[in-house]
Amino acid sequence: MYSKEYKNLILILLVAFFFMVMLDMSIVTIAIPKIMSSLGVNLEDVDWVMIAYNVATAIIIMPITFIIRKIGLKIPIALSIIFFTISSIACGFATSINMLIAFRIIQGLSGGGIAPLGLALMGKVFEPHERGKAMGIWGIGAMAAPAIGPTLGGWITDHLTWRWVFFVNAPVAVITLIGILIIMEDDHKGLNFKANFDFLGFAFFATAIAFMLVAFNEGQNKGWDSNYIHICEILSAAGFFMFFLFEPFISHPLIDFKIFKNYNFTFITSINAVRAIALFGSLFIMPVYLENIMDYTPYMTGLIMMPSAIAVALSAPVFGKMADKWGPKYFIVSGMLVTAISLFLYWDISTQSSLYDIIYPSIIRGIGLGMLYSPIMSAGLNSVKNEQIPEASGLLPITMRLASGFGIAYFANYLATKKVYYLTRYGDKINYKNDTFIKMQSMFNGKGVFKANTGVLANSAKINPGLGFIDSIVKMFATVQSYDDVFIVAGVICLFGIIPALMLKNKIQR
């Protein structure tokens, strides 16, 4: 048994470092244009600053299970913080894009381990009936960082330099490291785990998820039908095939699939994936909408998204504590429903939407996330035996990472497809027989003839300002309608998440 003071201090330290790791995923995005001009590289090259970090954070998650059993929790947590701090400072001093990408890989490998390490530590320190509230507080770091990142990143790049986007990690990381070294118990003594690391399984699994995430990140830029993406898909599929082929014959495999014999854990994993697809996909789309369509700055976009983060921060610990008392099942069901409703409220969002129209549903979504995060995570840990907690601590975050990557890629592709669909649909309705078109053409004294072909329209716009005006309106309507459809689809996916949630056994921890 651990004292209340020890538990609270450990939780504060974990949340602080986890917040910095999650913040690094969003804050760097804002600095991309400044990095491009400073290092003299194009967008395709600088994209790898983000891709390398995302892939590295995913690759390191599953080996953490072995590391925990081998040397405990304190040493790997301390090493994660040390290497994350050093690599962050090194990123800030990078003088070339290759140097920056190399340090970002180290940063991702060191920071990516904090999710499974933190979950395992909370599973060890907190009793099953305390984990819901603890997970709610832990979730503040995961949910608040994406909202604060653009605001902080915008301010830093405007008032300092892009290098401070990386330097800002150091103070918090150093304070966290000192706290961990002083406060956390030494738990490596007495461990007697003799198994060898599954290098073969790790090689196959790392290959599979690395190329999968590269395909997710590059699919929209390279084209989903390009040879580049097809090669990534083939290599990823081959990695997964070889992994599942050899793992059953490994005495101590990278992933012990026996854990999926646990009824509740299997359903929690599927719920976690559905949640990540819908929420991270839609959370990715919202900032793009606010900046590209509503013409807000990244700084303002972050401020607009802040109420949602505040709603998560206030509600997650409350719902986590309630889930400890009454069980997670109905909070997960309610969370999926509330989140779906919040996404449906964006069904008619437009360029005329007020800040209230944008912020009000986001607050509801924040409450829905608060209902989901801690019950899902605590239910995942509580559903397995204590000796399986390291395994569960790896599987829950890796599921979320892969599902969120898929969600972002899916919605980005869906958005692009819908834009073409609506552009063609609206374009077909506008021609020289259309009354509205004739009136607008007359207003601009245009002589050209509109054909339902956006290329012709765009070219004609150089000569005829009337056609250029109509072209911009058609494109705007098509784009806005596409975003509306994305939010509706995300809401429907959340509703599908209710199905496995209803099948959970509502276990109440005493």
C-alpha positions in Angstrom: 0.0 0.0 0.0 1.2 3.5 -0.9 0.4 6.7 1.0 -2.0 9.2 -0.5 0.8 11.8 -0.7 3.1 9.4 -2.6 0.3 8.6 -5.1 -0.5 12.3 -5.7 3.1 13.3 -6.2 3.7 10.4 -8.6 0.6 11.3 -10.5 1.5 15.0 -10.8 5.0 14.1 -12.1 3.6 11.6 -14.7 0.9 14.1 -15.9 3.5 16.9 -16.3 5.9 14.7 -18.5 3.1 13.1 -20.4 1.7 16.5 -21.2 5.0 17.6 -22.6 5.3 14.6 -24.8 1.8 15.0 -26.2 2.3 18.8 -26.5 5.3 18.1 -28.7 3.0 16.4 -31.3 1.0 19.5 -31.9 3.2 22.4 -31.0 5.8 21.6 -33.7 3.2 21.6 -36.4 2.8 25.4 -36.0 6.6 25.9 -36.4 6.8 24.0 -39.7 6.8 27.1 -42.0 9.5 28.8 -39.9 11.6 25.5 -39.9 11.3 25.4 -43.7 12.6 28.9 -44.3 15.3 28.6 -41.6 16.7 25.3 -42.9 16.0 26.0 -46.5 13.9 22.8 -47.2 10.6 22.1 -48.9 7.3 20.9 -47.3 7.9 17.3 -48.4 11.2 17.1 -46.5 10.0 18.9 -43.4 7.0 16.6 -43.1 9.4 14.0 -41.9 10.0 16.0 -38.7 6.5 15.0 -37.7 6.4 11.6 -39.4 9.7 10.4 -37.8 8.4 11.4 -34.3 5.0 9.7 -34.7 6.6 6.5 -36.0 9.2 6.4 -33.2 6.6 7.0 -30.5 4.6 4.0 -31.8 7.5 1.6 -32.3 8.8 1.9 -28.7 5.5 1.1 -27.0 5.4 -2.7 -27.0 9.1 -3.3 -26.0 8.3 -1.3 -22.8 6.4 -4.4 -21.5 9.7 -6.4 -21.5 11.7 -3.5 -20.1 9.3 -3.2 -17.1 9.5 -6.8 -16.3 13.3 -6.8 -16.6 14.3 -3.6 -14.7 11.1 -2.2 -13.2 9.6 1.3 -13.8 11.9 3.9 -12.2 14.9 3.3 -14.4 13.1 3.4 -17.8 11.0 6.4 -16.7 14.1 8.3 -15.7 16.0 7.3 -18.9 12.9 8.4 -21.0 13.0 11.8 -19.4 16.8 12.2 -19.7 16.9 11.3 -23.4 13.7 13.3 -24.2 15.3 16.4 -22.6 18.7 15.9 -24.4 17.0 15.2 -27.8 14.7 18.2 -27.4 17.6 20.6 -26.8 19.5 18.9 -29.7 16.5 19.5 -32.0 16.5 23.2 -31.0 20.2 23.4 -32.0 19.8 21.4 -35.3 21.5 23.1 -38.3 20.1 20.8 -41.0 16.9 18.9 -41.7 18.6 15.5 -41.4 20.0 16.4 -38.0 16.6 17.6 -36.9 14.9 14.4 -38.1 17.5 12.2 -36.4 17.0 14.0 -33.1 13.2 13.8 -33.5 13.5 10.0 -33.8 15.4 9.9 -30.5 12.9 12.3 -29.0 10.0 10.0 -30.1 11.7 6.8 -28.9 12.3 8.4 -25.4 8.9 10.2 -25.1 6.8 7.4 -26.6 7.5 5.1 -23.7 5.9 7.3 -21.1 2.3 6.1 -22.1 2.8 2.4 -21.2 5.2 3.3 -18.4 2.7 5.7 -16.9 -0.2 3.3 -17.2 1.8 0.5 -15.6 2.9 2.7 -12.8 -0.6 3.8 -12.0 -1.7 0.2 -12.2 0.9 -0.6 -9.6 0.5 2.4 -7.3 -3.3 2.9 -7.3 -5.8 0.3 -6.2 -8.4 -0.9 -8.7 -11.1 1.3 -7.1 -8.8 4.4 -7.3 -7.7 4.0 -10.9 -10.7 5.8 -12.5 -10.0 9.1 -10.8 -6.3 8.7 -11.4 -6.8 8.0 -15.1 -9.1 11.1 -15.3 -6.3 13.3 -14.1 -3.7 11.5 -16.3 -6.0 12.1 -19.3 -5.7 15.9 -18.8 -2.3 15.7 -20.4 -3.5 13.7 -23.4 -6.5 15.9 -24.1 -5.3 19.4 -23.1 -2.1 19.3 -25.1 -3.6 19.3 -28.6 -5.6 22.4 -27.7 -2.7 24.3 -26.0 -0.2 23.3 -28.6 -1.3 25.6 -31.4 -1.7 28.6 -29.0 1.7 28.1 -27.4 3.4 27.3 -30.7 1.8 30.4 -32.3 3.0 32.6 -29.5 6.5 31.1 -29.5 7.0 31.4 -33.3 5.7 35.0 -33.3 7.7 36.3 -30.4 10.8 34.0 -30.2 12.2 31.5 -32.8 11.0 28.1 -33.9 13.9 26.6 -31.8 12.1 27.5 -28.6 9.4 25.1 -29.6 11.9 22.4 -28.6 13.7 24.3 -25.8 10.4 24.8 -23.9 10.4 21.0 -23.0 13.6 21.2 -21.0 12.5 23.0 -17.8 9.4 20.8 -17.2 11.4 17.7 -18.0 14.2 18.5 -15.7 11.9 19.3 -12.8 10.0 16.0 -13.5 13.3 14.0 -13.6 14.4 15.4 -10.2 11.0 14.6 -8.7 11.1 11.0 -10.1 14.7 10.4 -8.8 13.9 11.7 -5.3 10.3 10.5 -4.8 9.8 7.3 -6.7 10.8 4.0 -5.1 13.6 1.9 -6.4 11.7 -1.1 -7.9 14.5 -2.8 -9.9 15.8 -4.9 -7.0 14.3 -8.3 -6.5 13.2 -8.7 -10.2 14.0 -12.1 -11.6 12.7 -12.0 -15.1 15.1 -14.3 -17.1 13.4 -14.3 -20.5 15.2 -13.0 -23.6 13.8 -10.1 -25.7 11.8 -11.2 -28.7 14.0 -9.4 -31.3 12.4 -11.3 -34.2 8.9 -10.3 -33.2 9.9 -6.7 -32.6 11.6 -6.4 -36.0 8.4 -7.7 -37.8 6.1 -5.6 -35.6 8.2 -2.4 -35.9 8.4 -2.8 -39.7 4.6 -3.3 -39.9 3.6 -0.3 -37.8 6.3 2.0 -39.2 5.3 1.5 -42.8 1.6 1.6 -41.8 2.0 5.0 -40.2 4.1 6.3 -43.1 1.3 5.3 -45.4 -1.2 7.0 -43.2 0.8 10.2 -43.0 1.9 10.4 -46.7 -1.2 8.9 -48.4 -2.8 12.3 -49.1 0.4 13.9 -50.2 1.8 11.1 -52.4 -1.6 9.8 -53.6 -3.2 6.6 -52.3 -2.8 5.0 -55.7 0.9 5.9 -55.9 3.6 3.2 -56.0 5.2 4.8 -52.9 2.0 4.1 -50.8 1.5 0.7 -52.3 5.0 -0.3 -51.4 4.4 0.9 -47.8 1.2 -1.1 -47.6 2.9 -4.2 -48.9 5.8 -3.9 -46.5 3.4 -3.3 -43.6 1.2 -6.3 -44.5 4.3 -8.5 -44.8 5.5 -7.3 -41.4 2.1 -8.2 -39.8 1.9 -11.5 -41.6 5.4 -12.6 -40.4 4.7 -11.3 -36.9 1.5 -13.3 -36.5 3.1 -16.3 -38.2 6.1 -16.5 -35.8 4.7 -15.1 -32.5 2.8 -18.3 -31.4 6.1 -20.2 -31.4 8.1 -17.7 -29.3 8.3 -18.7 -25.6 8.2 -15.1 -24.4 6.6 -13.2 -27.3 6.5 -9.4 -27.8 2.7 -9.6 -27.3 1.2 -12.4 -25.3 -2.1 -12.9 -27.1 -3.5 -14.9 -24.2 -4.5 -11.5 -22.8 -7.3 -11.3 -25.4 -9.0 -14.3 -23.8 -10.1 -11.8 -21.2 -13.6 -10.8 -22.3 -13.6 -7.2 -21.0 -10.1 -6.4 -22.2 -10.9 -7.5 -25.7 -14.0 -5.2 -25.9 -12.2 -2.3 -24.2 -9.5 -2.6 -26.9 -12.1 -2.4 -29.6 -13.9 0.5 -27.9 -10.5 2.3 -27.5 -9.9 1.9 -31.3 -13.3 3.2 -32.3 -12.9 6.2 -30.0 -9.5 7.0 -31.4 -10.7 6.8 -35.0 -13.6 9.1 -34.5 -12.2 11.6 -32.1 -8.6 12.0 -33.3 -9.8 12.2 -36.9 -12.3 14.9 -36.1 -9.9 16.7 -33.8 -7.4 16.8 -36.6 -10.1 18.3 -39.0 -11.3 21.1 -36.7 -8.1 23.1 -36.6 -7.8 22.8 -40.3 -11.3 24.1 -40.8 -10.8 27.0 -38.4 -7.5 28.1 -40.1 -8.3 27.4 -43.7 -12.0 28.2 -43.9 -12.7 30.6 -41.0 -9.3 32.2 -41.5 -8.3 32.2 -37.9 -4.6 32.2 -36.9 -3.1 29.2 -35.2 -3.0 31.2 -32.0 -6.7 32.0 -32.2 -7.5 28.4 -33.2 -5.8 27.2 -30.0 -7.9 29.7 -27.9 -11.1 28.5 -29.6 -10.3 24.9 -28.8 -9.3 25.7 -25.2 -12.8 25.4 -23.7 -13.0 21.8 -24.9 -9.7 21.0 -23.1 -11.0 22.8 -20.0 -14.2 20.7 -20.1 -12.0 17.5 -20.3 -9.8 18.6 -17.4 -12.8 19.4 -15.2 -15.0 16.4 -16.1 -12.5 13.5 -16.5 -11.5 13.2 -12.9 -15.2 13.5 -11.8 -16.4 10.8 -14.2 -13.4 8.6 -13.4 -14.2 8.7 -9.7 -17.9 7.9 -10.5 -16.8 5.0 -12.7 -14.8 3.7 -9.7 -18.0 3.7 -7.7 -20.6 2.5 -10.2 -18.5 0.7 -12.9 -17.3 2.0 -16.3 -19.9 0.5 -18.6 -22.6 3.1 -18.6 -20.2 6.0 -18.5 -18.5 4.6 -21.7 -21.9 4.2 -23.4 -23.0 7.7 -22.3 -19.6 9.2 -23.4 -19.9 7.7 -26.9 -23.5 9.1 -27.2 -22.6 12.6 -25.9 -19.5 12.7 -28.1 -21.6 11.7 -31.1 -24.2 14.4 -30.4 -21.4 17.0 -30.1 -20.1 16.0 -33.6 -23.6 16.0 -35.1 -24.1 19.6 -33.9 -21.5 20.6 -36.5 -23.7 19.2 -39.3 -24.5 22.7 -40.7 -21.3 24.6 -39.7 -20.5 27.3 -42.3 -18.4 30.4 -42.8 -21.2 32.3 -41.2 -21.1 30.3 -38.0 -20.4 32.3 -34.8 -17.8 31.4 -32.2 -20.7 30.1 -30.1 -21.7 27.7 -32.8 -18.1 26.3 -32.8 -17.3 26.4 -29.0 -20.6 25.1 -27.6 -20.4 21.7 -29.3 -16.7 21.5 -28.5 -17.5 21.8 -24.8 -20.1 19.0 -25.1 -17.4 17.0 -26.8 -15.0 17.7 -24.0 -17.5 16.4 -21.5 -18.0 13.3 -23.6 -14.2 12.7 -23.7 -14.2 13.1 -20.0 -16.8 10.3 -19.7 -14.7 8.1 -22.0 -11.0 8.4 -21.3 -10.7 7.4 -17.6 -13.4 4.6 -17.7 -11.8 3.1 -20.8 -8.3 3.1 -19.4 -9.2 2.0 -15.8 -11.5 -0.7 -17.1 -8.6 -2.0 -19.4 -6.2 -2.2 -16.4 -8.8 -3.6 -14.0 -9.9 -6.3 -16.4 -6.5 -8.1 -16.3 -4.5 -9.8 -13.6 -1.7 -7.7 -11.9 1.0 -9.7 -13.8 -0.7 -8.7 -17.1 -0.7 -5.0 -16.4 2.5 -4.3 -18.2 1.0 -6.0 -21.3 -2.2 -4.1 -21.1 -0.3 -0.9 -20.5 1.4 -1.4 -23.9 -1.6 -2.6 -25.9 -4.0 0.2 -24.9 -1.8 3.1 -26.1 -0.5 1.2 -29.3 -4.2 0.5 -30.2 -4.9 4.2 -29.8 -1.9 5.3 -31.8 -2.6 3.1 -34.8 -6.4 3.8 -34.7 -5.8 7.5 -34.5 -3.4 7.4 -37.4 -6.0 5.5 -39.4 -8.7 8.0 -38.4 -6.7 11.0 -39.5 -5.8 9.4 -42.8 -9.3 8.2 -43.4 -10.9 11.6 -42.7 -8.3 13.5 -44.7 -9.0 11.2 -47.7 -12.8 11.4 -47.1 -12.6 15.2 -47.0 -10.7 15.4 -50.3 -13.1 12.9 -52.0 -16.2 14.8 -50.8 -14.7 18.1 -52.0 -14.5 16.7 -55.6 -18.0 15.3 -55.3 -19.6 18.5 -54.2 -17.6 20.6 -56.6 -18.9 18.5 -59.4 -22.4 18.5 -58.1 -22.6 22.2 -57.5 -20.8 22.9 -60.8 -23.4 20.9 -62.7 -26.1 23.3 -61.4 -24.4 26.4 -62.6 -24.4 27.1 -66.3 -25.4 29.8 -68.8 -29.1 28.9 -68.3 -29.0 29.4 -64.5 -30.8 32.6 -63.4 -28.4 33.2 -60.5 -25.4 32.7 -62.8 -26.8 35.1 -65.4 -27.5 37.8 -62.8 -24.0 37.5 -61.4 -22.5 37.5 -64.8 -24.3 40.6 -65.7 -23.2 42.3 -62.5 -19.6 41.7 -63.4 -20.3 42.4 -67.1 -18.9 39.0 -68.0 -18.8 37.6 -71.5 -17.5 34.1 -70.9 -19.6 30.9 -70.9 -19.5 28.7 -67.8 -19.1 25.0 -68.3 -19.4 22.5 -65.5 -15.7 22.0 -65.4 -13.8 23.5 -62.6 -10.6 23.6 -64.6 -12.2 25.7 -67.4 -13.8 27.9 -64.7 -10.6 28.5 -62.9 -8.8 29.3 -66.2 -11.6 31.6 -67.3 -11.4 33.4 -64.0 -8.1 35.0 -65.1 -9.9 36.8 -67.8 -13.4 37.2 -66.4 -13.7 38.5 -62.7 -17.3 37.4 -62.6 -16.4 33.8 -63.3 -13.6 34.1 -60.7 -16.1 35.2 -58.1 -18.5 32.4 -58.9 -15.6 29.9 -58.9 -14.6 30.9 -55.3 -18.2 30.7 -54.1 -18.7 27.2 -55.6 -15.4 26.0 -54.1 -16.2 27.4 -50.7 -19.7 25.8 -50.6 -18.2 22.4 -51.7 -15.4 22.6 -49.1 -17.7 23.6 -46.2 -20.2 20.8 -47.1 -17.4 18.3 -47.1 -16.4 19.3 -43.6 -20.0 19.0 -42.4 -20.1 15.4 -43.8 -16.8 14.6 -42.0 -18.3 15.5 -38.6 -21.4 13.5 -39.3 -19.4 10.4 -40.2 -17.3 10.8 -37.1 -20.5 11.0 -35.0 -21.8 7.8 -36.6 -18.6 6.0 -35.8 -19.0 7.0 -32.2 -22.5 5.5 -32.2 -21.0 2.3 -33.5 -18.8 2.3 -30.4 -21.8 2.0 -28.2 -22.3 -1.6 -29.5 -19.2 -3.1 -27.9 -19.6 -0.8 -24.9 -23.0 -2.4 -24.2 -21.4 -5.8 -24.2 -19.0 -5.0 -21.4 -19.4 -6.7 -18.0 -19.9 -3.8 -15.6 -17.4 -4.8 -12.9 -17.4 -2.6 -9.8 -14.1 -2.5 -7.9 -14.3 -2.5 -4.1 
